[in-house]
């Protein structure tokens, strides 16, 4: 597990733009179970592709006419129980950090795994998410 002083700035990178941290398995369940809303859940991490591509791409994606109703985040290597519980909702996708999941009416409808984040520009990640927002967000 990483120390808080290392992960806090990376957590702040998303919470400063409106993401709510899910810090426990119960919080993940309460956020995701049977919600009629469209939700984005970001598995944040300390890796370079999270800093250089994923977090900037996610933030850029929110500058769009349609966006998810709820924005959530968990942090891999820190919010261990929350991440483990979130990954149950990502099945059949294997564990991936970082990753980005879009839920609509309680169902996983779009998922971006680490191998779709590494080496991909933030703007392409944003465009990928915005296309999903166009389809699933009102």
Residue, then its C-alpha position, 0 to 999 in steps of 0.5 A: x500500500x502506498x503512503x497517503x502523502x504520495x497518493x493524495x496529490x493524485x487523488x486531488x487531481x480528480x476530486x478537484x474536478x468533482x469526483x467523489x472518492x469511494x473509500x470502502x466496499x460498502x461505498x462502492x456498492x451504495x454508489x453502483x447498485x441499481x442506480x438509474x443514473x449514468x456514472x463514471x468510475x475511475x480506478x486511479x493509480x500512481x503509474x505514469x500512464x495515469x498521470x500523463x494520459x488517463x487523468x488528463x483525458x478523463x478531465x478533458x472528457x468532461x468538457x462536453x455537452x453530455x457527461x455522466x451524472x455521477x463521478x466516482x474514483x477509487x485508488x489502486x494500491x491504497x483504497x484496497x477494499x473499494x478497488x477490489x469491490x469495484x472490480x467485481x462490477x467490471x467483470x468480465x474484464x480482468x483487474x486493470x489499473x488504471x481503468x475507466x468504467x461507465x455505468x448506465x442504469x446499473x450496467x457496465x456499458x463502456x470500459x477502458x483498460x490499462x492497455x487502452x490507456x498506455x501510449x494513448x494520448x489524453x485527447x484520444x482517451x477524452x474522445x473515446x469517453x465523449x463518444x460513450x457519453x453521447x450514447x449513454x448520457x442525457 
